Amino acid sequence: MDQVVSSKPLISEAERDRRRAAINYGRGSVRLEGFVVSPEAEALNQRYIDGELTREELTQAILRLHRA
């Protein structure tokens, strides 16, 4: 898998909480459909929550992951 590197600064706790809530919502939606998020996608989600990736970078990384 390609490494995604971002030069973005770290985010505030409020933004981290907002991102965590969004990821949790998405995870719940996926589970309701009968799927489980892969460990690789979860690692990318955590990088997004931590502010290492933007939403666009997360989307691109997930798309690359599932095209592999």
PDB file of N, CA, C and O in Angstrom:
ATOM      1  N   MET A   1       0.846  -1.182   0.000  1.00  0.00           N
ATOM      2  CA  MET A   1       0.000   0.000   0.000  1.00  0.00           C
ATOM      3  C   MET A   1       0.882   1.232   0.000  1.00  0.00           C
ATOM      4  O   MET A   1       1.900   1.271   0.690  1.00  0.00           O
ATOM      5  N   ASP A   2       0.497   2.240  -0.771  1.00  0.00           N
ATOM      6  CA  ASP A   2       1.228   3.493  -0.798  1.00  0.00           C
ATOM      7  C   ASP A   2       1.042   4.233   0.513  1.00  0.00           C
ATOM      8  O   ASP A   2      -0.039   4.226   1.101  1.00  0.00           O
ATOM      9  N   GLN A   3       2.104   4.866   0.955  1.00  0.00           N
ATOM     10  CA  GLN A   3       2.007   5.706   2.138  1.00  0.00           C
ATOM     11  C   GLN A   3       1.467   7.063   1.721  1.00  0.00           C
ATOM     12  O   GLN A   3       1.900   7.621   0.712  1.00  0.00           O
ATOM     13  N   VAL A   4       0.528   7.598   2.486  1.00  0.00           N
ATOM     14  CA  VAL A   4      -0.001   8.924   2.234  1.00  0.00           C
ATOM     15  C   VAL A   4       0.640   9.841   3.262  1.00  0.00           C
ATOM     16  O   VAL A   4       0.524   9.612   4.466  1.00  0.00           O
ATOM     17  N   VAL A   5       1.312  10.871   2.789  1.00  0.00           N
ATOM     18  CA  VAL A   5       1.993  11.794   3.679  1.00  0.00           C
ATOM     19  C   VAL A   5       1.335  13.149   3.544  1.00  0.00           C
ATOM     20  O   VAL A   5       1.107  13.627   2.433  1.00  0.00           O
ATOM     21  N   SER A   6       1.033  13.761   4.659  1.00  0.00           N
ATOM     22  CA  SER A   6       0.398  15.068   4.662  1.00  0.00           C
ATOM     23  C   SER A   6       1.270  16.048   5.423  1.00  0.00           C
ATOM     24  O   SER A   6       1.885  15.690   6.427  1.00  0.00           O
ATOM     25  N   SER A   7       1.323  17.275   4.951  1.00  0.00           N
ATOM     26  CA  SER A   7       2.082  18.309   5.642  1.00  0.00           C
ATOM     27  C   SER A   7       1.174  19.195   6.482  1.00  0.00           C
ATOM     28  O   SER A   7       1.590  20.267   6.920  1.00  0.00           O
ATOM     29  N   LYS A   8      -0.037  18.769   6.708  1.00  0.00           N
ATOM     30  CA  LYS A   8      -1.003  19.546   7.465  1.00  0.00           C
ATOM     31  C   LYS A   8      -0.633  19.586   8.952  1.00  0.00           C
ATOM     32  O   LYS A   8      -0.129  18.602   9.493  1.00  0.00           O
ATOM     33  N   PRO A   9      -0.883  20.721   9.612  1.00  0.00           N
ATOM     34  CA  PRO A   9      -0.605  20.794  11.056  1.00  0.00           C
ATOM     35  C   PRO A   9      -1.578  19.933  11.849  1.00  0.00           C
ATOM     36  O   PRO A   9      -2.638  19.553  11.352  1.00  0.00           O
ATOM     37  N   LEU A  10      -1.210  19.636  13.071  1.00  0.00           N
ATOM     38  CA  LEU A  10      -2.101  18.872  13.945  1.00  0.00           C
ATOM     39  C   LEU A  10      -3.388  19.654  14.161  1.00  0.00           C
ATOM     40  O   LEU A  10      -3.410  20.878  14.037  1.00  0.00           O
ATOM     41  N   ILE A  11      -4.437  18.951  14.479  1.00  0.00           N
ATOM     42  CA  ILE A  11      -5.760  19.570  14.599  1.00  0.00           C
ATOM     43  C   ILE A  11      -6.137  19.763  16.062  1.00  0.00           C
ATOM     44  O   ILE A  11      -5.512  19.193  16.957  1.00  0.00           O
ATOM     45  N   SER A  12      -7.159  20.568  16.292  1.00  0.00           N
ATOM     46  CA  SER A  12      -7.643  20.826  17.648  1.00  0.00           C
ATOM     47  C   SER A  12      -8.394  19.605  18.181  1.00  0.00           C
ATOM     48  O   SER A  12      -8.789  18.719  17.422  1.00  0.00           O
ATOM     49  N   GLU A  13      -8.578  19.580  19.476  1.00  0.00           N
ATOM     50  CA  GLU A  13      -9.356  18.499  20.096  1.00  0.00           C
ATOM     51  C   GLU A  13     -10.798  18.508  19.599  1.00  0.00           C
ATOM     52  O   GLU A  13     -11.397  17.449  19.415  1.00  0.00           O
ATOM     53  N   ALA A  14     -11.356  19.690  19.384  1.00  0.00           N
ATOM     54  CA  ALA A  14     -12.734  19.778  18.879  1.00  0.00           C
ATOM     55  C   ALA A  14     -12.827  19.144  17.487  1.00  0.00           C
ATOM     56  O   ALA A  14     -13.776  18.417  17.195  1.00  0.00           O
ATOM     57  N   GLU A  15     -11.842  19.420  16.633  1.00  0.00           N
ATOM     58  CA  GLU A  15     -11.841  18.828  15.301  1.00  0.00           C
ATOM     59  C   GLU A  15     -11.612  17.324  15.379  1.00  0.00           C
ATOM     60  O   GLU A  15     -12.225  16.560  14.634  1.00  0.00           O
ATOM     61  N   ARG A  16     -10.741  16.905  16.268  1.00  0.00           N
ATOM     62  CA  ARG A  16     -10.492  15.473  16.463  1.00  0.00           C
ATOM     63  C   ARG A  16     -11.786  14.773  16.900  1.00  0.00           C
ATOM     64  O   ARG A  16     -12.105  13.691  16.409  1.00  0.00           O
ATOM     65  N   ASP A  17     -12.517  15.388  17.813  1.00  0.00           N
ATOM     66  CA  ASP A  17     -13.787  14.808  18.277  1.00  0.00           C
ATOM     67  C   ASP A  17     -14.804  14.742  17.137  1.00  0.00           C
ATOM     68  O   ASP A  17     -15.540  13.763  17.013  1.00  0.00           O
ATOM     69  N   ARG A  18     -14.844  15.793  16.301  1.00  0.00           N
ATOM     70  CA  ARG A  18     -15.767  15.803  15.175  1.00  0.00           C
ATOM     71  C   ARG A  18     -15.415  14.687  14.194  1.00  0.00           C
ATOM     72  O   ARG A  18     -16.296  13.994  13.684  1.00  0.00           O
ATOM     73  N   ARG A  19     -14.124  14.522  13.939  1.00  0.00           N
ATOM     74  CA  ARG A  19     -13.678  13.467  13.023  1.00  0.00           C
ATOM     75  C   ARG A  19     -13.972  12.083  13.594  1.00  0.00           C
ATOM     76  O   ARG A  19     -14.412  11.193  12.866  1.00  0.00           O
ATOM     77  N   ARG A  20     -13.736  11.899  14.872  1.00  0.00           N
ATOM     78  CA  ARG A  20     -14.010  10.610  15.517  1.00  0.00           C
ATOM     79  C   ARG A  20     -15.497  10.273  15.410  1.00  0.00           C
ATOM     80  O   ARG A  20     -15.860   9.134  15.116  1.00  0.00           O
ATOM     81  N   ALA A  21     -16.349  11.263  15.649  1.00  0.00           N
ATOM     82  CA  ALA A  21     -17.798  11.045  15.557  1.00  0.00           C
ATOM     83  C   ALA A  21     -18.192  10.669  14.127  1.00  0.00           C
ATOM     84  O   ALA A  21     -19.025   9.784  13.927  1.00  0.00           O
ATOM     85  N   ALA A  22     -17.604  11.328  13.142  1.00  0.00           N
ATOM     86  CA  ALA A  22     -17.919  11.020  11.746  1.00  0.00           C
ATOM     87  C   ALA A  22     -17.482   9.605  11.383  1.00  0.00           C
ATOM     88  O   ALA A  22     -18.218   8.881  10.713  1.00  0.00           O
ATOM     89  N   ILE A  23     -16.290   9.208  11.820  1.00  0.00           N
ATOM     90  CA  ILE A  23     -15.796   7.856  11.542  1.00  0.00           C
ATOM     91  C   ILE A  23     -16.677   6.828  12.243  1.00  0.00           C
ATOM     92  O   ILE A  23     -17.016   5.802  11.653  1.00  0.00           O
ATOM     93  N   ASN A  24     -17.050   7.087  13.488  1.00  0.00           N
ATOM     94  CA  ASN A  24     -17.919   6.154  14.215  1.00  0.00           C
ATOM     95  C   ASN A  24     -19.278   6.011  13.530  1.00  0.00           C
ATOM     96  O   ASN A  24     -19.828   4.912  13.462  1.00  0.00           O
ATOM     97  N   TYR A  25     -19.819   7.119  13.023  1.00  0.00           N
ATOM     98  CA  TYR A  25     -21.087   7.072  12.300  1.00  0.00           C
ATOM     99  C   TYR A  25     -20.942   6.202  11.053  1.00  0.00           C
ATOM    100  O   TYR A  25     -21.779   5.340  10.784  1.00  0.00           O
ATOM    101  N   GLY A  26     -19.874   6.439  10.300  1.00  0.00           N
ATOM    102  CA  GLY A  26     -19.633   5.649   9.089  1.00  0.00           C
ATOM    103  C   GLY A  26     -19.429   4.179   9.388  1.00  0.00           C
ATOM    104  O   GLY A  26     -19.935   3.317   8.670  1.00  0.00           O
ATOM    105  N   ARG A  27     -18.687   3.892  10.450  1.00  0.00           N
ATOM    106  CA  ARG A  27     -18.445   2.501  10.862  1.00  0.00           C
ATOM    107  C   ARG A  27     -19.780   1.820  11.204  1.00  0.00           C
ATOM    108  O   ARG A  27     -20.010   0.672  10.825  1.00  0.00           O
ATOM    109  N   GLY A  28     -20.640   2.526  11.909  1.00  0.00           N
ATOM    110  CA  GLY A  28     -21.952   1.978  12.259  1.00  0.00           C
ATOM    111  C   GLY A  28     -22.804   1.720  11.026  1.00  0.00           C
ATOM    112  O   GLY A  28     -23.503   0.710  10.941  1.00  0.00           O
ATOM    113  N   SER A  29     -22.741   2.642  10.071  1.00  0.00           N
ATOM    114  CA  SER A  29     -23.491   2.475   8.835  1.00  0.00           C
ATOM    115  C   SER A  29     -23.019   1.243   8.071  1.00  0.00           C
ATOM    116  O   SER A  29     -23.829   0.474   7.553  1.00  0.00           O
ATOM    117  N   VAL A  30     -21.707   1.065   8.006  1.00  0.00           N
ATOM    118  CA  VAL A  30     -21.134  -0.104   7.326  1.00  0.00           C
ATOM    119  C   VAL A  30     -21.582  -1.389   8.014  1.00  0.00           C
ATOM    120  O   VAL A  30     -21.935  -2.362   7.347  1.00  0.00           O
ATOM    121  N   ARG A  31     -21.569  -1.394   9.338  1.00  0.00           N
ATOM    122  CA  ARG A  31     -21.994  -2.589  10.085  1.00  0.00           C
ATOM    123  C   ARG A  31     -23.461  -2.910   9.851  1.00  0.00           C
ATOM    124  O   ARG A  31     -23.841  -4.077   9.755  1.00  0.00           O
ATOM    125  N   LEU A  32     -24.288  -1.865   9.760  1.00  0.00           N
ATOM    126  CA  LEU A  32     -25.712  -2.098   9.489  1.00  0.00           C
ATOM    127  C   LEU A  32     -25.920  -2.760   8.131  1.00  0.00           C
ATOM    128  O   LEU A  32     -26.904  -3.472   7.929  1.00  0.00           O
ATOM    129  N   GLU A  33     -25.014  -2.532   7.218  1.00  0.00           N
ATOM    130  CA  GLU A  33     -25.074  -3.155   5.896  1.00  0.00           C
ATOM    131  C   GLU A  33     -24.489  -4.567   5.904  1.00  0.00           C
ATOM    132  O   GLU A  33     -24.516  -5.265   4.891  1.00  0.00           O
ATOM    133  N   GLY A  34     -23.958  -4.980   7.062  1.00  0.00           N
ATOM    134  CA  GLY A  34     -23.436  -6.331   7.182  1.00  0.00           C
ATOM    135  C   GLY A  34     -21.954  -6.475   6.888  1.00  0.00           C
ATOM    136  O   GLY A  34     -21.468  -7.590   6.695  1.00  0.00           O
ATOM    137  N   PHE A  35     -21.229  -5.365   6.852  1.00  0.00           N
ATOM    138  CA  PHE A  35     -19.802  -5.402   6.558  1.00  0.00           C
ATOM    139  C   PHE A  35     -18.996  -4.998   7.783  1.00  0.00           C
ATOM    140  O   PHE A  35     -19.531  -4.455   8.749  1.00  0.00           O
ATOM    141  N   VAL A  36     -17.707  -5.272   7.722  1.00  0.00           N
ATOM    142  CA  VAL A  36     -16.775  -4.877   8.782  1.00  0.00           C
ATOM    143  C   VAL A  36     -15.646  -4.101   8.122  1.00  0.00           C
ATOM    144  O   VAL A  36     -15.163  -4.482   7.056  1.00  0.00           O
ATOM    145  N   VAL A  37     -15.230  -3.017   8.755  1.00  0.00           N
ATOM    146  CA  VAL A  37     -14.125  -2.214   8.240  1.00  0.00           C
ATOM    147  C   VAL A  37     -12.828  -2.985   8.448  1.00  0.00           C
ATOM    148  O   VAL A  37     -12.574  -3.501   9.537  1.00  0.00           O
ATOM    149  N   SER A  38     -12.012  -3.062   7.407  1.00  0.00           N
ATOM    150  CA  SER A  38     -10.759  -3.817   7.484  1.00  0.00           C
ATOM    151  C   SER A  38      -9.769  -3.132   8.428  1.00  0.00           C
ATOM    152  O   SER A  38      -9.863  -1.926   8.655  1.00  0.00           O
ATOM    153  N   PRO A  39      -8.832  -3.887   8.973  1.00  0.00           N
ATOM    154  CA  PRO A  39      -7.803  -3.288   9.830  1.00  0.00           C
ATOM    155  C   PRO A  39      -7.007  -2.197   9.102  1.00  0.00           C
ATOM    156  O   PRO A  39      -6.626  -1.200   9.713  1.00  0.00           O
ATOM    157  N   GLU A  40      -6.758  -2.381   7.807  1.00  0.00           N
ATOM    158  CA  GLU A  40      -6.030  -1.369   7.038  1.00  0.00           C
ATOM    159  C   GLU A  40      -6.825  -0.069   6.938  1.00  0.00           C
ATOM    160  O   GLU A  40      -6.267   1.019   7.075  1.00  0.00           O
ATOM    161  N   ALA A  41      -8.129  -0.191   6.700  1.00  0.00           N
ATOM    162  CA  ALA A  41      -8.982   0.997   6.636  1.00  0.00           C
ATOM    163  C   ALA A  41      -9.103   1.643   8.012  1.00  0.00           C
ATOM    164  O   ALA A  41      -9.140   2.869   8.119  1.00  0.00           O
ATOM    165  N   GLU A  42      -9.163   0.834   9.061  1.00  0.00           N
ATOM    166  CA  GLU A  42      -9.217   1.384  10.417  1.00  0.00           C
ATOM    167  C   GLU A  42      -7.953   2.184  10.736  1.00  0.00           C
ATOM    168  O   GLU A  42      -8.021   3.219  11.398  1.00  0.00           O
ATOM    169  N   ALA A  43      -6.796   1.700  10.262  1.00  0.00           N
ATOM    170  CA  ALA A  43      -5.540   2.429  10.482  1.00  0.00           C
ATOM    171  C   ALA A  43      -5.591   3.782   9.759  1.00  0.00           C
ATOM    172  O   ALA A  43      -5.142   4.794  10.297  1.00  0.00           O
ATOM    173  N   LEU A  44      -6.137   3.793   8.548  1.00  0.00           N
ATOM    174  CA  LEU A  44      -6.294   5.064   7.831  1.00  0.00           C
ATOM    175  C   LEU A  44      -7.275   5.980   8.546  1.00  0.00           C
ATOM    176  O   LEU A  44      -7.037   7.183   8.655  1.00  0.00           O
ATOM    177  N   ASN A  45      -8.380   5.415   9.038  1.00  0.00           N
ATOM    178  CA  ASN A  45      -9.348   6.205   9.801  1.00  0.00           C
ATOM    179  C   ASN A  45      -8.692   6.859  11.005  1.00  0.00           C
ATOM    180  O   ASN A  45      -8.961   8.022  11.304  1.00  0.00           O
ATOM    181  N   GLN A  46      -7.832   6.117  11.700  1.00  0.00           N
ATOM    182  CA  GLN A  46      -7.161   6.667  12.874  1.00  0.00           C
ATOM    183  C   GLN A  46      -6.228   7.808  12.487  1.00  0.00           C
ATOM    184  O   GLN A  46      -6.127   8.803  13.204  1.00  0.00           O
ATOM    185  N   ARG A  47      -5.551   7.664  11.361  1.00  0.00           N
ATOM    186  CA  ARG A  47      -4.681   8.748  10.885  1.00  0.00           C
ATOM    187  C   ARG A  47      -5.502  10.000  10.569  1.00  0.00           C
ATOM    188  O   ARG A  47      -5.047  11.119  10.805  1.00  0.00           O
ATOM    189  N   TYR A  48      -6.703   9.811  10.041  1.00  0.00           N
ATOM    190  CA  TYR A  48      -7.598  10.937   9.784  1.00  0.00           C
ATOM    191  C   TYR A  48      -8.028  11.583  11.098  1.00  0.00           C
ATOM    192  O   TYR A  48      -7.980  12.805  11.236  1.00  0.00           O
ATOM    193  N   ILE A  49      -8.440  10.776  12.050  1.00  0.00           N
ATOM    194  CA  ILE A  49      -8.853  11.294  13.357  1.00  0.00           C
ATOM    195  C   ILE A  49      -7.709  12.069  14.007  1.00  0.00           C
ATOM    196  O   ILE A  49      -7.934  13.109  14.626  1.00  0.00           O
ATOM    197  N   ASP A  50      -6.494  11.569  13.871  1.00  0.00           N
ATOM    198  CA  ASP A  50      -5.325  12.207  14.485  1.00  0.00           C
ATOM    199  C   ASP A  50      -4.862  13.457  13.746  1.00  0.00           C
ATOM    200  O   ASP A  50      -3.968  14.158  14.220  1.00  0.00           O
ATOM    201  N   GLY A  51      -5.458  13.745  12.592  1.00  0.00           N
ATOM    202  CA  GLY A  51      -5.098  14.943  11.854  1.00  0.00           C
ATOM    203  C   GLY A  51      -3.960  14.752  10.874  1.00  0.00           C
ATOM    204  O   GLY A  51      -3.460  15.725  10.308  1.00  0.00           O
ATOM    205  N   GLU A  52      -3.543  13.511  10.664  1.00  0.00           N
ATOM    206  CA  GLU A  52      -2.464  13.236   9.717  1.00  0.00           C
ATOM    207  C   GLU A  52      -2.948  13.269   8.275  1.00  0.00           C
ATOM    208  O   GLU A  52      -2.152  13.488   7.362  1.00  0.00           O
ATOM    209  N   LEU A  53      -4.243  13.056   8.057  1.00  0.00           N
ATOM    210  CA  LEU A  53      -4.831  13.047   6.722  1.00  0.00           C
ATOM    211  C   LEU A  53      -6.018  13.994   6.678  1.00  0.00           C
ATOM    212  O   LEU A  53      -6.733  14.152   7.667  1.00  0.00           O
ATOM    213  N   THR A  54      -6.226  14.622   5.529  1.00  0.00           N
ATOM    214  CA  THR A  54      -7.454  15.376   5.300  1.00  0.00           C
ATOM    215  C   THR A  54      -8.538  14.385   4.881  1.00  0.00           C
ATOM    216  O   THR A  54      -8.259  13.209   4.650  1.00  0.00           O
ATOM    217  N   ARG A  55      -9.755  14.862   4.787  1.00  0.00           N
ATOM    218  CA  ARG A  55     -10.856  14.004   4.340  1.00  0.00           C
ATOM    219  C   ARG A  55     -10.585  13.508   2.923  1.00  0.00           C
ATOM    220  O   ARG A  55     -10.827  12.343   2.607  1.00  0.00           O
ATOM    221  N   GLU A  56     -10.085  14.396   2.077  1.00  0.00           N
ATOM    222  CA  GLU A  56      -9.783  14.017   0.696  1.00  0.00           C
ATOM    223  C   GLU A  56      -8.671  12.971   0.642  1.00  0.00           C
ATOM    224  O   GLU A  56      -8.749  12.021  -0.138  1.00  0.00           O
ATOM    225  N   GLU A  57      -7.640  13.142   1.465  1.00  0.00           N
ATOM    226  CA  GLU A  57      -6.550  12.169   1.499  1.00  0.00           C
ATOM    227  C   GLU A  57      -7.037  10.817   2.005  1.00  0.00           C
ATOM    228  O   GLU A  57      -6.627   9.776   1.491  1.00  0.00           O
ATOM    229  N   LEU A  58      -7.911  10.829   3.011  1.00  0.00           N
ATOM    230  CA  LEU A  58      -8.479   9.584   3.522  1.00  0.00           C
ATOM    231  C   LEU A  58      -9.272   8.880   2.425  1.00  0.00           C
ATOM    232  O   LEU A  58      -9.118   7.676   2.222  1.00  0.00           O
ATOM    233  N   THR A  59     -10.109   9.618   1.729  1.00  0.00           N
ATOM    234  CA  THR A  59     -10.913   9.028   0.655  1.00  0.00           C
ATOM    235  C   THR A  59     -10.023   8.393  -0.400  1.00  0.00           C
ATOM    236  O   THR A  59     -10.261   7.255  -0.806  1.00  0.00           O
ATOM    237  N   GLN A  60      -9.005   9.111  -0.847  1.00  0.00           N
ATOM    238  CA  GLN A  60      -8.106   8.581  -1.869  1.00  0.00           C
ATOM    239  C   GLN A  60      -7.361   7.340  -1.375  1.00  0.00           C
ATOM    240  O   GLN A  60      -7.200   6.376  -2.122  1.00  0.00           O
ATOM    241  N   ALA A  61      -6.908   7.362  -0.129  1.00  0.00           N
ATOM    242  CA  ALA A  61      -6.185   6.217   0.429  1.00  0.00           C
ATOM    243  C   ALA A  61      -7.094   4.989   0.525  1.00  0.00           C
ATOM    244  O   ALA A  61      -6.657   3.877   0.231  1.00  0.00           O
ATOM    245  N   ILE A  62      -8.340   5.177   0.930  1.00  0.00           N
ATOM    246  CA  ILE A  62      -9.289   4.057   1.019  1.00  0.00           C
ATOM    247  C   ILE A  62      -9.578   3.504  -0.382  1.00  0.00           C
ATOM    248  O   ILE A  62      -9.632   2.289  -0.573  1.00  0.00           O
ATOM    249  N   LEU A  63      -9.759   4.388  -1.344  1.00  0.00           N
ATOM    250  CA  LEU A  63     -10.003   3.930  -2.715  1.00  0.00           C
ATOM    251  C   LEU A  63      -8.811   3.124  -3.234  1.00  0.00           C
ATOM    252  O   LEU A  63      -8.998   2.084  -3.864  1.00  0.00           O
ATOM    253  N   ARG A  64      -7.594   3.593  -2.976  1.00  0.00           N
ATOM    254  CA  ARG A  64      -6.408   2.835  -3.407  1.00  0.00           C
ATOM    255  C   ARG A  64      -6.340   1.486  -2.700  1.00  0.00           C
ATOM    256  O   ARG A  64      -5.984   0.477  -3.308  1.00  0.00           O
ATOM    257  N   LEU A  65      -6.681   1.474  -1.423  1.00  0.00           N
ATOM    258  CA  LEU A  65      -6.646   0.239  -0.645  1.00  0.00           C
ATOM    259  C   LEU A  65      -7.576  -0.808  -1.250  1.00  0.00           C
ATOM    260  O   LEU A  65      -7.208  -1.977  -1.366  1.00  0.00           O
ATOM    261  N   HIS A  66      -8.754  -0.398  -1.626  1.00  0.00           N
ATOM    262  CA  HIS A  66      -9.741  -1.363  -2.121  1.00  0.00           C
ATOM    263  C   HIS A  66      -9.603  -1.662  -3.598  1.00  0.00           C
ATOM    264  O   HIS A  66     -10.257  -2.572  -4.107  1.00  0.00           O
ATOM    265  N   ARG A  67      -8.768  -0.915  -4.295  1.00  0.00           N
ATOM    266  CA  ARG A  67      -8.453  -1.244  -5.691  1.00  0.00           C
ATOM    267  C   ARG A  67      -7.300  -2.217  -5.768  1.00  0.00           C
ATOM    268  O   ARG A  67      -7.088  -2.849  -6.803  1.00  0.00           O
ATOM    269  N   ALA A  68      -6.551  -2.346  -4.687  1.00  0.00           N
ATOM    270  CA  ALA A  68      -5.350  -3.207  -4.683  1.00  0.00           C
ATOM    271  C   ALA A  68      -5.698  -4.677  -4.754  1.00  0.00           C
ATOM    272  O   ALA A  68      -4.804  -5.523  -4.759  1.00  0.00           O
TER     273      ALA A  68
END
